[in-house]
Amino acid sequence: MTTARPATDTAWTLVFAAWLVVASAVLGALFFSEVMRLPPCVLCWWQRICMFPLALLLPLGLFPYDRQVLRYCLPLAGAGWALALFHLLVVAGVVPERLQPCTQGVPCSETVWRWMGFVTIPLLSFLAFTALCALLLAARRLTPKQG
């Protein structure tokens, strides 16, 4: 018996967990904008552009498990992580105002929702993309390369 099968099973579980993170993030984003009526800023839109397709791509790679799904999802997750980090830096005031992309509409530096005094929407996005990247990278490391 080879060890490839258990590694593939673990990788499948990691990708499924990544999909659960994505599904939670998508539902959370829709809740904030559609139920709570909080308008998203430009950086939030770009993060959604990275996150929303993953809600469809990840399940396509699960049934049956296809290692190639990681090739398509990791760049989106990495770009979303970088955008979320930049957004956190904008909110923290680290990024100078002249470099901030939100010149019209909702300002990216404005905190429109806060929970327990420190949890903000940009922080939730950053945590979701961090967990997503960690899960996908772990799945890539565990999945045996084919051919």
Residue pairs with C-beta under 8 A, 6 or more apart in sequence:
4 144
7 142
7 143
7 144
8 65
8 142
8 143
8 144
10 139
10 142
11 65
11 67
11 139
11 140
11 142
11 143
12 62
12 65
12 139
14 135
14 136
14 138
14 139
14 142
15 58
15 61
15 62
15 65
15 69
15 70
15 135
15 136
15 139
16 62
17 135
18 54
18 58
18 73
18 131
18 132
18 135
18 136
18 139
19 54
19 55
19 58
19 59
19 62
21 128
21 131
21 132
21 135
22 51
22 54
22 55
22 58
22 128
22 132
23 55
24 128
25 51
25 124
25 125
25 128
25 132
26 51
26 52
26 55
28 124
29 40
29 44
29 48
29 51
32 38
32 40
32 113
32 121
33 39
33 40
36 113
38 112
38 113
38 121
39 105
39 106
40 48
40 106
41 102
41 105
41 106
41 107
41 108
41 110
42 101
42 102
42 105
42 106
42 108
43 83
43 86
43 87
43 90
43 101
43 102
43 108
43 122
44 87
44 108
44 121
44 122
44 125
46 83
47 80
47 83
47 84
47 87
47 125
47 129
50 76
50 77
50 79
50 80
50 83
50 129
51 76
51 80
51 125
51 128
51 129
53 76
54 73
54 76
54 77
54 132
57 69
57 72
57 73
57 76
58 69
58 73
60 66
60 69
61 68
61 69
61 70
61 72
61 73
62 69
67 140
67 143
67 144
67 145
67 146
70 136
70 139
70 140
70 143
73 136
74 133
74 136
74 137
74 140
77 129
77 132
77 133
77 136
78 133
80 125
80 129
80 132
81 126
81 129
81 130
81 132
81 133
84 122
84 125
84 126
84 128
84 129
85 126
86 95
87 108
87 122
87 125
87 126
88 122
88 123
88 126
89 95
90 100
90 102
90 108
90 109
90 122
91 108
91 109
91 111
91 120
91 122
93 109
97 109
100 107
100 108
100 109
101 108
102 108
102 109
106 112
111 120
112 121
113 120
113 121
114 120
